[in-house]
Amino acid sequence: MKFKEFMLNEMLSNEMNLNGKTDDEILRMAIVAEQDAIVLYQLMARKVKDKKVKEVLLDVAREEKVHIGEFKGLLEMLDKEEIPTEKEGKDEIL
């Protein structure tokens, strides 16, 4: 499977301008970048042979999940619709 270019890379190559972006838009972009990083590190971990390298890559992927939690926490402070709509989505699958 060929790994598609990262959203962050695409945004930067298009001379992404953060001027005019709201704080919640920037946080959503940060979440996407962290999600892309998780996918990358997990794919790399599947391919490497060295156990220690694999372990570190998976640990870094886990750290990216923590970053997502931080960004989501900030987003919930800024966008009061975030929590109820996320809960609604979770409830729909149960």
MOPAC internal coordinates of N, CA, C and O (Angstrom, degrees):
PM7 1SCF
backbone

  N    0.0000 0     0.00 0     0.00 0    0    0    0
  C    1.4470 1     0.00 0     0.00 0    1    0    0
  C    1.5257 1   109.08 1     0.00 0    2    1    0
  O    1.2310 1   120.66 1   -54.23 1    3    2    1
  N    1.2933 1   116.34 1   125.77 1    3    2    1
  C    1.4613 1   120.37 1   179.23 1    5    3    2
  C    1.5213 1   108.89 1   -86.50 1    6    5    3
  O    1.2310 1   121.10 1   -50.18 1    7    6    5
  N    1.3150 1   115.49 1   129.82 1    7    6    5
  C    1.4595 1   120.18 1  -177.73 1    9    7    6
  C    1.5161 1   110.15 1   -79.68 1   10    9    7
  O    1.2310 1   121.01 1   -57.03 1   11   10    9
  N    1.3223 1   115.67 1   122.97 1   11   10    9
  C    1.4629 1   121.70 1   179.78 1   13   11   10
  C    1.5236 1   110.09 1   -67.91 1   14   13   11
  O    1.2310 1   120.77 1   -29.42 1   15   14   13
  N    1.3163 1   116.14 1   150.58 1   15   14   13
  C    1.4579 1   120.03 1   177.58 1   17   15   14
  C    1.5186 1   110.31 1   -55.03 1   18   17   15
  O    1.2310 1   121.21 1   -33.63 1   19   18   17
  N    1.2934 1   115.28 1   146.37 1   19   18   17
  C    1.4615 1   121.30 1  -178.04 1   21   19   18
  C    1.5114 1   110.89 1   -70.88 1   22   21   19
  O    1.2310 1   122.12 1   -32.37 1   23   22   21
  N    1.3346 1   113.55 1   147.63 1   23   22   21
  C    1.4642 1   120.24 1   176.67 1   25   23   22
  C    1.5309 1   109.42 1   -57.77 1   26   25   23
  O    1.2310 1   120.15 1   137.72 1   27   26   25
  N    1.3173 1   117.33 1   -42.28 1   27   26   25
  C    1.4662 1   120.54 1  -179.19 1   29   27   26
  C    1.5132 1   110.45 1   -60.04 1   30   29   27
  O    1.2310 1   120.39 1   134.55 1   31   30   29
  N    1.3260 1   116.85 1   -45.45 1   31   30   29
  C    1.4559 1   121.39 1   179.34 1   33   31   30
  C    1.5227 1   110.32 1   -60.10 1   34   33   31
  O    1.2310 1   121.16 1   137.86 1   35   34   33
  N    1.3163 1   115.38 1   -42.14 1   35   34   33
  C    1.4674 1   120.54 1   179.07 1   37   35   34
  C    1.5239 1   110.51 1   -63.70 1   38   37   35
  O    1.2310 1   120.71 1   136.56 1   39   38   37
  N    1.3212 1   116.24 1   -43.44 1   39   38   37
  C    1.4632 1   119.76 1   179.91 1   41   39   38
  C    1.5211 1   110.91 1   -62.77 1   42   41   39
  O    1.2310 1   120.70 1   137.09 1   43   42   41
  N    1.3195 1   116.27 1   -42.91 1   43   42   41
  C    1.4606 1   120.08 1  -178.39 1   45   43   42
  C    1.5194 1   111.56 1   -68.99 1   46   45   43
  O    1.2310 1   120.33 1   142.25 1   47   46   45
  N    1.3230 1   116.98 1   -37.75 1   47   46   45
  C    1.4628 1   119.68 1  -178.68 1   49   47   46
  C    1.5228 1   111.49 1   -68.45 1   50   49   47
  O    1.2310 1   120.27 1   157.02 1   51   50   49
  N    1.3104 1   117.09 1   -22.98 1   51   50   49
  C    1.4597 1   121.05 1   176.67 1   53   51   50
  C    1.5263 1   111.18 1   -89.89 1   54   53   51
  O    1.2310 1   120.69 1  -158.29 1   55   54   53
  N    1.3191 1   116.29 1    21.71 1   55   54   53
  C    1.4663 1   122.39 1  -178.81 1   57   55   54
  C    1.5178 1   111.19 1    49.44 1   58   57   55
  O    1.2310 1   122.25 1  -126.28 1   59   58   57
  N    1.3216 1   113.30 1    53.72 1   59   58   57
  C    1.4473 1   120.50 1   179.38 1   61   59   58
  C    1.5203 1   109.68 1   -50.72 1   62   61   59
  O    1.2310 1   120.83 1   -52.38 1   63   62   61
  N    1.2926 1   116.02 1   127.62 1   63   62   61
  C    1.4451 1   121.83 1   178.82 1   65   63   62
  C    1.5193 1   107.50 1  -112.63 1   66   65   63
  O    1.2310 1   120.47 1   -61.49 1   67   66   65
  N    1.3056 1   116.71 1   118.51 1   67   66   65
  C    1.4512 1   120.35 1  -178.56 1   69   67   66
  C    1.5231 1   112.36 1   -82.58 1   70   69   67
  O    1.2310 1   120.34 1   171.66 1   71   70   69
  N    1.3383 1   116.95 1    -8.34 1   71   70   69
  C    1.4595 1   119.38 1   176.77 1   73   71   70
  C    1.5174 1   109.46 1   -61.38 1   74   73   71
  O    1.2310 1   120.90 1   -46.35 1   75   74   73
  N    1.3021 1   115.89 1   133.65 1   75   74   73
  C    1.4561 1   120.16 1   179.81 1   77   75   74
  C    1.5130 1   113.68 1    87.06 1   78   77   75
  O    1.2310 1   119.84 1   168.90 1   79   78   77
  N    1.3255 1   117.91 1   -11.10 1   79   78   77
  C    1.4636 1   120.77 1   177.23 1   81   79   78
  C    1.5241 1   108.69 1   -79.36 1   82   81   79
  O    1.2310 1   121.16 1   -39.64 1   83   82   81
  N    1.3134 1   115.38 1   140.36 1   83   82   81
  C    1.4603 1   119.31 1   176.84 1   85   83   82
  C    1.5301 1   109.04 1   -79.12 1   86   85   83
  O    1.2310 1   121.12 1   -17.10 1   87   86   85
  N    1.3229 1   115.47 1   162.90 1   87   86   85
  C    1.4607 1   119.72 1   179.15 1   89   87   86
  C    1.5284 1   111.27 1   -59.50 1   90   89   87
  O    1.2310 1   120.38 1   139.78 1   91   90   89
  N    1.3375 1   116.87 1   -40.22 1   91   90   89
  C    1.4649 1   117.76 1  -179.35 1   93   91   90
  C    1.5277 1   111.25 1   -68.55 1   94   93   91
  O    1.2310 1   119.47 1   147.06 1   95   94   93
  N    1.3348 1   118.61 1   -32.94 1   95   94   93
  C    1.4676 1   120.66 1   175.86 1   97   95   94
  C    1.5302 1   110.64 1   -65.13 1   98   97   95
  O    1.2310 1   120.63 1   138.39 1   99   98   97
  N    1.3117 1   116.40 1   -41.61 1   99   98   97
  C    1.4685 1   120.80 1   179.12 1  101   99   98
  C    1.5321 1   110.22 1   -65.10 1  102  101   99
  O    1.2310 1   120.07 1   138.98 1  103  102  101
  N    1.3192 1   117.47 1   -41.02 1  103  102  101
  C    1.4670 1   120.18 1   177.75 1  105  103  102
  C    1.5170 1   111.23 1   -63.58 1  106  105  103
  O    1.2310 1   120.00 1   140.27 1  107  106  105
  N    1.3278 1   117.60 1   -39.73 1  107  106  105
  C    1.4663 1   120.29 1   178.30 1  109  107  106
  C    1.5342 1   110.40 1   -64.73 1  110  109  107
  O    1.2310 1   120.58 1   142.33 1  111  110  109
  N    1.3329 1   116.49 1   -37.67 1  111  110  109
  C    1.4664 1   119.72 1   176.30 1  113  111  110
  C    1.5224 1   110.46 1   -65.03 1  114  113  111
  O    1.2310 1   120.55 1   140.63 1  115  114  113
  N    1.3242 1   116.56 1   -39.37 1  115  114  113
  C    1.4691 1   120.76 1   178.93 1  117  115  114
  C    1.5239 1   110.47 1   -63.85 1  118  117  115
  O    1.2310 1   120.30 1   140.73 1  119  118  117
  N    1.3339 1   117.03 1   -39.27 1  119  118  117
  C    1.4666 1   121.06 1   178.42 1  121  119  118
  C    1.5276 1   110.34 1   -63.06 1  122  121  119
  O    1.2310 1   120.53 1   137.02 1  123  122  121
  N    1.3232 1   116.60 1   -42.98 1  123  122  121
  C    1.4694 1   120.60 1   178.26 1  125  123  122
  C    1.5262 1   110.22 1   -61.13 1  126  125  123
  O    1.2310 1   120.44 1   136.75 1  127  126  125
  N    1.3265 1   116.76 1   -43.25 1  127  126  125
  C    1.4662 1   120.52 1   179.93 1  129  127  126
  C    1.5273 1   110.94 1   -61.92 1  130  129  127
  O    1.2310 1   120.33 1   138.80 1  131  130  129
  N    1.3247 1   116.97 1   -41.20 1  131  130  129
  C    1.4679 1   120.46 1   178.81 1  133  131  130
  C    1.5253 1   110.80 1   -66.82 1  134  133  131
  O    1.2310 1   120.24 1   140.52 1  135  134  133
  N    1.3382 1   117.15 1   -39.48 1  135  134  133
  C    1.4683 1   120.16 1   178.41 1  137  135  134
  C    1.5303 1   110.33 1   -63.04 1  138  137  135
  O    1.2310 1   120.63 1   138.84 1  139  138  137
  N    1.3235 1   116.41 1   -41.16 1  139  138  137
  C    1.4648 1   120.00 1   177.21 1  141  139  138
  C    1.5261 1   110.99 1   -62.12 1  142  141  139
  O    1.2310 1   120.84 1   139.49 1  143  142  141
  N    1.3338 1   115.99 1   -40.51 1  143  142  141
  C    1.4653 1   119.78 1   179.72 1  145  143  142
  C    1.5302 1   110.68 1   -63.68 1  146  145  143
  O    1.2310 1   120.43 1   140.23 1  147  146  145
  N    1.3278 1   116.78 1   -39.77 1  147  146  145
  C    1.4733 1   120.28 1   178.21 1  149  147  146
  C    1.5271 1   110.24 1   -59.12 1  150  149  147
  O    1.2310 1   120.87 1   132.38 1  151  150  149
  N    1.3244 1   115.94 1   -47.62 1  151  150  149
  C    1.4661 1   120.27 1  -179.49 1  153  151  150
  C    1.5315 1   109.85 1   -59.87 1  154  153  151
  O    1.2310 1   120.53 1   134.29 1  155  154  153
  N    1.3149 1   116.59 1   -45.71 1  155  154  153
  C    1.4634 1   120.70 1  -179.67 1  157  155  154
  C    1.5272 1   111.24 1   -59.16 1  158  157  155
  O    1.2310 1   119.84 1   128.73 1  159  158  157
  N    1.3256 1   117.91 1   -51.27 1  159  158  157
  C    1.4662 1   120.61 1  -177.25 1  161  159  158
  C    1.5176 1   111.77 1   -64.43 1  162  161  159
  O    1.2310 1   120.16 1   143.02 1  163  162  161
  N    1.3279 1   117.30 1   -36.98 1  163  162  161
  C    1.4625 1   119.49 1   178.20 1  165  163  162
  C    1.5302 1   111.33 1   -68.08 1  166  165  163
  O    1.2310 1   120.54 1   139.72 1  167  166  165
  N    1.3263 1   116.57 1   -40.28 1  167  166  165
  C    1.4701 1   119.57 1   176.16 1  169  167  166
  C    1.5252 1   110.89 1   -62.67 1  170  169  167
  O    1.2310 1   120.70 1   136.17 1  171  170  169
  N    1.3203 1   116.27 1   -43.83 1  171  170  169
  C    1.4675 1   120.13 1   178.46 1  173  171  170
  C    1.5231 1   110.70 1   -61.64 1  174  173  171
  O    1.2310 1   120.72 1   137.48 1  175  174  173
  N    1.3315 1   116.24 1   -42.52 1  175  174  173
  C    1.4674 1   120.45 1  -178.80 1  177  175  174
  C    1.5252 1   111.03 1   -61.38 1  178  177  175
  O    1.2310 1   120.24 1   144.85 1  179  178  177
  N    1.3264 1   117.14 1   -35.15 1  179  178  177
  C    1.4617 1   120.37 1   178.32 1  181  179  178
  C    1.5210 1   112.23 1   -67.78 1  182  181  179
  O    1.2310 1   120.51 1   154.12 1  183  182  181
  N    1.3316 1   116.62 1   -25.88 1  183  182  181
  C    1.4627 1   120.45 1  -174.11 1  185  183  182
  C    1.5247 1   114.24 1   -93.71 1  186  185  183
  O    1.2310 1   120.10 1   153.71 1  187  186  185
  N    1.3376 1   117.42 1   -26.29 1  187  186  185
  C    1.4636 1   118.91 1  -175.12 1  189  187  186
  C    1.5246 1   110.87 1   -75.42 1  190  189  187
  O    1.2310 1   121.36 1   -27.35 1  191  190  189
  N    1.3100 1   115.01 1   152.65 1  191  190  189
  C    1.4668 1   121.17 1  -179.55 1  193  191  190
  C    1.5305 1   111.79 1   -94.75 1  194  193  191
  O    1.2310 1   120.66 1   144.65 1  195  194  193
  N    1.3173 1   116.35 1   -35.35 1  195  194  193
  C    1.4577 1   121.20 1  -175.82 1  197  195  194
  C    1.5297 1   110.71 1   -70.57 1  198  197  195
  O    1.2310 1   120.73 1   -53.31 1  199  198  197
  N    1.3206 1   116.21 1   126.69 1  199  198  197
  C    1.4610 1   122.05 1  -176.98 1  201  199  198
  C    1.5334 1   112.06 1   -61.67 1  202  201  199
  O    1.2310 1   120.41 1   138.48 1  203  202  201
  N    1.3185 1   116.83 1   -41.52 1  203  202  201
  C    1.4704 1   120.85 1  -178.82 1  205  203  202
  C    1.5275 1   110.89 1   -66.75 1  206  205  203
  O    1.2310 1   120.22 1   139.07 1  207  206  205
  N    1.3222 1   117.19 1   -40.93 1  207  206  205
  C    1.4708 1   121.34 1   178.47 1  209  207  206
  C    1.5302 1   108.67 1   -62.35 1  210  209  207
  O    1.2310 1   120.69 1   135.03 1  211  210  209
  N    1.3296 1   116.29 1   -44.97 1  211  210  209
  C    1.4584 1   120.95 1   178.24 1  213  211  210
  C    1.5247 1   110.58 1   -58.77 1  214  213  211
  O    1.2310 1   120.95 1   133.98 1  215  214  213
  N    1.3223 1   115.79 1   -46.02 1  215  214  213
  C    1.4604 1   121.61 1  -178.93 1  217  215  214
  C    1.5343 1   111.13 1   -59.78 1  218  217  215
  O    1.2310 1   120.33 1   134.85 1  219  218  217
  N    1.3222 1   116.98 1   -45.15 1  219  218  217
  C    1.4677 1   120.89 1  -179.26 1  221  219  218
  C    1.5302 1   110.92 1   -66.81 1  222  221  219
  O    1.2310 1   120.26 1   137.17 1  223  222  221
  N    1.3325 1   117.11 1   -42.83 1  223  222  221
  C    1.4647 1   119.88 1   178.98 1  225  223  222
  C    1.5264 1   110.99 1   -60.31 1  226  225  223
  O    1.2310 1   119.94 1   137.43 1  227  226  225
  N    1.3230 1   117.71 1   -42.57 1  227  226  225
  C    1.4590 1   120.84 1   179.38 1  229  227  226
  C    1.5294 1   111.58 1   -69.09 1  230  229  227
  O    1.2310 1   120.59 1   146.42 1  231  230  229
  N    1.3338 1   116.47 1   -33.58 1  231  230  229
  C    1.4647 1   120.22 1   176.51 1  233  231  230
  C    1.5267 1   110.46 1   -66.70 1  234  233  231
  O    1.2310 1   120.40 1   138.32 1  235  234  233
  N    1.3172 1   116.84 1   -41.68 1  235  234  233
  C    1.4664 1   120.52 1   178.26 1  237  235  234
  C    1.5340 1   109.78 1   -65.37 1  238  237  235
  O    1.2310 1   119.98 1   140.66 1  239  238  237
  N    1.3219 1   117.64 1   -39.34 1  239  238  237
  C    1.4733 1   120.94 1   176.56 1  241  239  238
  C    1.5265 1   110.29 1   -59.63 1  242  241  239
  O    1.2310 1   120.99 1   139.08 1  243  242  241
  N    1.3235 1   115.72 1   -40.92 1  243  242  241
  C    1.4675 1   120.07 1   178.18 1  245  243  242
  C    1.5255 1   110.27 1   -64.33 1  246  245  243
  O    1.2310 1   119.94 1   139.94 1  247  246  245
  N    1.3216 1   117.72 1   -40.06 1  247  246  245
  C    1.4620 1   121.00 1   178.12 1  249  247  246
  C    1.5294 1   111.02 1   -61.07 1  250  249  247
  O    1.2310 1   120.63 1   144.38 1  251  250  249
  N    1.3289 1   116.41 1   -35.62 1  251  250  249
  C    1.4679 1   119.92 1   178.00 1  253  251  250
  C    1.5290 1   110.05 1   -63.19 1  254  253  251
  O    1.2310 1   120.49 1   145.58 1  255  254  253
  N    1.3283 1   116.67 1   -34.42 1  255  254  253
  C    1.4691 1   120.15 1   177.15 1  257  255  254
  C    1.5296 1   110.48 1   -64.71 1  258  257  255
  O    1.2310 1   120.70 1   143.59 1  259  258  257
  N    1.3244 1   116.28 1   -36.41 1  259  258  257
  C    1.4704 1   120.31 1   175.91 1  261  259  258
  C    1.5309 1   109.50 1   -63.56 1  262  261  259
  O    1.2310 1   120.70 1   137.94 1  263  262  261
  N    1.3316 1   116.26 1   -42.06 1  263  262  261
  C    1.4652 1   119.88 1   178.44 1  265  263  262
  C    1.5269 1   110.67 1   -60.55 1  266  265  263
  O    1.2310 1   120.82 1   139.30 1  267  266  265
  N    1.3316 1   116.05 1   -40.70 1  267  266  265
  C    1.4659 1   119.74 1   177.70 1  269  267  266
  C    1.5271 1   109.49 1   -59.61 1  270  269  267
  O    1.2310 1   120.47 1   137.32 1  271  270  269
  N    1.3106 1   116.71 1   -42.68 1  271  270  269
  C    1.4679 1   120.75 1   177.84 1  273  271  270
  C    1.5195 1   111.88 1   -59.91 1  274  273  271
  O    1.2310 1   120.78 1   139.65 1  275  274  273
  N    1.3270 1   116.10 1   -40.35 1  275  274  273
  C    1.4692 1   119.73 1   177.79 1  277  275  274
  C    1.5279 1   110.91 1   -63.78 1  278  277  275
  O    1.2310 1   121.07 1   133.07 1  279  278  277
  N    1.3283 1   115.56 1   -46.93 1  279  278  277
  C    1.4623 1   119.68 1  -179.55 1  281  279  278
  C    1.5293 1   111.39 1   -64.80 1  282  281  279
  O    1.2310 1   120.52 1   140.05 1  283  282  281
  N    1.3460 1   116.62 1   -39.95 1  283  282  281
  C    1.4606 1   119.56 1   178.71 1  285  283  282
  C    1.5261 1   111.20 1   -65.31 1  286  285  283
  O    1.2310 1   120.56 1   142.92 1  287  286  285
  N    1.3159 1   116.54 1   -37.08 1  287  286  285
  C    1.4667 1   120.09 1   176.48 1  289  287  286
  C    1.5151 1   111.43 1   -61.04 1  290  289  287
  O    1.2310 1   120.90 1   136.37 1  291  290  289
  N    1.3228 1   115.89 1   -43.63 1  291  290  289
  C    1.4636 1   119.92 1   176.92 1  293  291  290
  C    1.5203 1   110.88 1   -64.88 1  294  293  291
  O    1.2310 1   120.65 1   138.04 1  295  294  293
  N    1.3190 1   116.37 1   -41.96 1  295  294  293
  C    1.4588 1   121.17 1  -179.82 1  297  295  294
  C    1.5288 1   110.74 1   -61.69 1  298  297  295
  O    1.2310 1   120.37 1   140.33 1  299  298  297
  N    1.3148 1   116.89 1   -39.67 1  299  298  297
  C    1.4651 1   120.99 1   178.44 1  301  299  298
  C    1.5236 1   111.37 1   -63.88 1  302  301  299
  O    1.2310 1   120.36 1   147.98 1  303  302  301
  N    1.3364 1   116.91 1   -32.02 1  303  302  301
  C    1.4596 1   120.43 1   176.89 1  305  303  302
  C    1.5274 1   111.00 1   -69.54 1  306  305  303
  O    1.2310 1   120.38 1   144.82 1  307  306  305
  N    1.3263 1   116.88 1   -35.18 1  307  306  305
  C    1.4620 1   121.55 1  -175.74 1  309  307  306
  C    1.5198 1   113.71 1   -87.29 1  310  309  307
  O    1.2310 1   120.30 1   146.52 1  311  310  309
  N    1.3251 1   117.03 1   -33.48 1  311  310  309
  C    1.4610 1   122.01 1  -174.65 1  313  311  310
  C    1.5301 1   108.35 1  -118.46 1  314  313  311
  O    1.2310 1   120.74 1   -80.39 1  315  314  313
  N    1.3048 1   116.20 1    99.61 1  315  314  313
  C    1.4731 1   121.25 1  -175.28 1  317  315  314
  C    1.5257 1   112.74 1   -66.57 1  318  317  315
  O    1.2310 1   119.80 1   166.85 1  319  318  317
  N    1.3143 1   117.99 1   -13.15 1  319  318  317
  C    1.4573 1   121.89 1   177.56 1  321  319  318
  C    1.5296 1   111.61 1   -84.54 1  322  321  319
  O    1.2310 1   120.15 1   166.30 1  323  322  321
  N    1.3146 1   117.32 1   -13.70 1  323  322  321
  C    1.4665 1   122.09 1  -173.32 1  325  323  322
  C    1.5300 1   112.25 1   -61.13 1  326  325  323
  O    1.2310 1   120.02 1   129.42 1  327  326  325
  N    1.3125 1   117.56 1   -50.58 1  327  326  325
  C    1.4682 1   121.11 1  -175.81 1  329  327  326
  C    1.5314 1   111.53 1   -65.72 1  330  329  327
  O    1.2310 1   119.42 1   128.45 1  331  330  329
  N    1.3452 1   118.71 1   -51.55 1  331  330  329
  C    1.4676 1   116.99 1  -178.23 1  333  331  330
  C    1.5245 1   114.00 1   -63.47 1  334  333  331
  O    1.2310 1   119.87 1   143.71 1  335  334  333
  N    1.3215 1   117.86 1   -36.29 1  335  334  333
  C    1.4566 1   118.87 1  -179.31 1  337  335  334
  C    1.5262 1   111.41 1   -73.53 1  338  337  335
  O    1.2310 1   120.06 1   145.06 1  339  338  337
  N    1.3253 1   117.50 1   -34.94 1  339  338  337
  C    1.4650 1   120.05 1   176.34 1  341  339  338
  C    1.5280 1   109.70 1   -65.89 1  342  341  339
  O    1.2310 1   120.80 1   138.26 1  343  342  341
  N    1.3366 1   116.07 1   -41.74 1  343  342  341
  C    1.4654 1   120.28 1   177.81 1  345  343  342
  C    1.5296 1   110.02 1   -63.07 1  346  345  343
  O    1.2310 1   120.53 1   138.44 1  347  346  345
  N    1.3194 1   116.60 1   -41.56 1  347  346  345
  C    1.4681 1   120.98 1   178.16 1  349  347  346
  C    1.5212 1   110.79 1   -58.40 1  350  349  347
  O    1.2310 1   120.60 1   137.15 1  351  350  349
  N    1.3079 1   116.45 1   -42.85 1  351  350  349
  C    1.4637 1   120.58 1   177.89 1  353  351  350
  C    1.5087 1   112.36 1   -63.29 1  354  353  351
  O    1.2310 1   120.52 1   136.68 1  355  354  353
  N    1.3242 1   116.62 1   -43.32 1  355  354  353
  C    1.4774 1   120.68 1   178.47 1  357  355  354
  C    1.5198 1   110.63 1   -63.48 1  358  357  355
  O    1.2310 1   120.79 1   138.32 1  359  358  357
  N    1.3322 1   116.09 1   -41.68 1  359  358  357
  C    1.4716 1   120.15 1  -178.99 1  361  359  358
  C    1.5315 1   111.17 1   -64.18 1  362  361  359
  O    1.2310 1   120.30 1   148.50 1  363  362  361
  N    1.3119 1   117.02 1   -31.50 1  363  362  361
  C    1.4623 1   120.78 1  -178.26 1  365  363  362
  C    1.5241 1   112.65 1   -65.92 1  366  365  363
  O    1.2310 1   120.05 1   154.21 1  367  366  365
  N    1.3202 1   117.51 1   -25.79 1  367  366  365
  C    1.4595 1   118.94 1  -178.60 1  369  367  366
  C    1.5274 1   113.39 1   -92.74 1  370  369  367
  O    1.2310 1   120.70 1   172.57 1  371  370  369
  N    1.3133 1   116.27 1    -7.43 1  371  370  369
  C    1.4679 1   119.70 1  -179.38 1  373  371  370
  C    1.5060 1   112.27 1   -88.54 1  374  373  371
  O    1.2310 1   120.10 1   180.00 1  375  374  373

